[in-house]
Amino acid sequence: MEEEPKEFLDDDYFGVRKLVTVKSLFEVGAHLGHKTGCRDPYMAPFLFGTRFDLDIIDLEQTKVMMQDALNFAAHIAYRGGVILFASRYRQTLDIVEQTAKDCGEYAHCRYWRGGSFTNSNVIYKGATRLPDLCIFVSVLNSVFETHTGVIDSAKLLIPTIGIVDTNCDPRIISYPIPANDDTPVAIKLYCELFKQAILAGKEKKKKDQLVN
Amino acid sequence: MAASLGRIRHLCIKHCVARSLSANLKDSHVFLCSRKGFYTCSQVWSGDVENKPVKAEKISKAMKSYMERAKAYNDFMQNEIEEYELGKRHLANIMGEDPDNFTQADVDKAIAYLLPSGLFDKKARPIFKHPYEIFPARRASQFGMDGRPHHYLFYTGKPQFFEILHNISAKHTELTEVEMTERGKVTEKKLNPARFQKLTKTALETLTNETISPQHYLNFCILMDRLITHPLARRAEEFIVKYSKKLDLGSQAVHRITPEKDENGREYIRADGKRKSSRATVTVYDQGQGDISVNGQDLTYFSSMQDRNQLLFPLQVVDKIGQVDISCQVKDGGLAGQAGAIRIALAKALCSFVSDEDIGKLRLAGLLTPDPRTKERKKTSQPKARKKVPWKRR
């Protein structure tokens, strides 16, 4: 039987789990959800409660799920996978694109053409390598429906990480992270965390190659 | 010779068709590769001392598909170039010229001579050019050997264009951050947005080599306007000029003519003007008494007060009534048209005697703008240009 690669033996091979703290999430308002009327019923398990008709997200759960997501992203980066950042929240478009640029990965924060994944040969004029991981900084599009990329990634078995707010459907996302996706400061924090995780994965890859 | 000429005609038609097609289609090769994944080269025995199989480099399916297409294109172009060179030699022989020194200009002349065309559209006439000019150029590979795209916005479908939008927005954010730190200490002047002419949609399309929809172009315009009107835009002028054209004041500047001296030593300026079918030449002498002569007569040449006022209007604006001598020669047209022609000629002449501020006054008064209006043509089934025959209900 083949020996399991050593990166799978350690729970935190890249040291990304310590990047997330409840305090830092609280300070940027990651716990603030939408009004109770907008709540998606499948988000109920992740809520701490409500206050003045506002849903509050349980940051203890968020922390654990964010750590898992960051670890996964780092693993994908370690193996040279193509990571696509997607978001249709125009206010934070620049932040997401810059994050992708800074960690050497890809971004698609513009109008998502139907068939970008399922009909990629026509859209990109030839056979193209599709992403190995899609990170949705906002899981909804500009008309408050689930982003087409989330559904298409699920169809093509591409793993997804998604910041799910209280009005989002977390079911078909591989690594959902219940958190506020509307505050720009919070988005900045999440992007920073993803960037550090991806860069950590790439750094480790370089180091391990040198050792070999 | 007839066979060779027939061959050349065939090549010309092919080039014509290829050129017209390439104008409509961009480089669109569709492949039905459905499965994503990697293609691994078969293991190679290196024939080494150790006799160990050398693991070949993995090429992604995307890259393999691209390489196949590139090879197909290169083979095709090679074939076309050979045909072109051979055809060129045939053509030289037909014309009785030296095949080795037959340039493209000679080719064009020969084709026009041998295959004369009465077609109006030049693009429809027989063409015989090098294949690189006829067939559309291939886009370089968008990704590396491992299939990873080169551009970070590849998956948007228009990486070059969206990168421009990103850069403009990033520049704006940068300037805003600087403005926050320097709050209250900013002394530099804002940029004049009228002086920056944004790139047109077609210019942007050629720059990015991508098609741009009108909505996307509107986004570009809005972003550029926001950047140009930023208080600190002057610091980003070098960047702004990449996607806009800076207009010189030269288009607004008036050319001052240097005064000439006549036989008495008096300085004068001569200027021309026209209105409808009238043509006027006005000679203005500075430091005069206000003598005005039109075709040898004084102001009474114009019996109407309105026409006389037209003549005096430029002088009123720059306050030179009674201070300059004017001599006009005017011909053709009616009296009102002649007065208008003299007016603009006089205004143009006065620009050289007067300060920049007064030139501005003349421009604001509309005295430096030629009046392009002409008599409207009479239309059929109507008695005049606008007058209609009485409308009857039944």
Boltz contact constraints between the chains, C-beta under 6 A:
constraints:
  - contact:
      token1: [A, 82]
      token2: [B, 148]
      max_distance: 6.0
  - contact:
      token1: [A, 84]
      token2: [B, 155]
      max_distance: 6.0
  - contact:
      token1: [A, 94]
      token2: [B, 169]
      max_distance: 6.0
  - contact:
      token1: [A, 97]
      token2: [B, 166]
      max_distance: 6.0
  - contact:
      token1: [A, 100]
      token2: [B, 152]
      max_distance: 6.0
  - contact:
      token1: [A, 101]
      token2: [B, 152]
      max_distance: 6.0
  - contact:
      token1: [A, 106]
      token2: [B, 152]
      max_distance: 6.0
  - contact:
      token1: [A, 106]
      token2: [B, 155]
      max_distance: 6.0
  - contact:
      token1: [A, 108]
      token2: [B, 155]
      max_distance: 6.0
  - contact:
      token1: [A, 108]
      token2: [B, 156]
      max_distance: 6.0
  - contact:
      token1: [A, 110]
      token2: [B, 156]
      max_distance: 6.0
  - contact:
      token1: [A, 110]
      token2: [B, 162]
      max_distance: 6.0
  - contact:
      token1: [A, 121]
      token2: [B, 31]
      max_distance: 6.0
  - contact:
      token1: [A, 125]
      token2: [B, 28]
      max_distance: 6.0
  - contact:
      token1: [A, 126]
      token2: [B, 29]
      max_distance: 6.0
  - contact:
      token1: [A, 126]
      token2: [B, 31]
      max_distance: 6.0
  - contact:
      token1: [A, 127]
      token2: [B, 31]
      max_distance: 6.0
  - contact:
      token1: [A, 127]
      token2: [B, 33]
      max_distance: 6.0
  - contact:
      token1: [A, 127]
      token2: [B, 61]
      max_distance: 6.0
  - contact:
      token1: [A, 127]
      token2: [B, 62]
      max_distance: 6.0
  - contact:
      token1: [A, 127]
      token2: [B, 65]
      max_distance: 6.0
  - contact:
      token1: [A, 128]
      token2: [B, 62]
      max_distance: 6.0
  - contact:
      token1: [A, 129]
      token2: [B, 60]
      max_distance: 6.0
  - contact:
      token1: [A, 129]
      token2: [B, 62]
      max_distance: 6.0
  - contact:
      token1: [A, 129]
      token2: [B, 147]
      max_distance: 6.0
  - contact:
      token1: [A, 130]
      token2: [B, 36]
      max_distance: 6.0
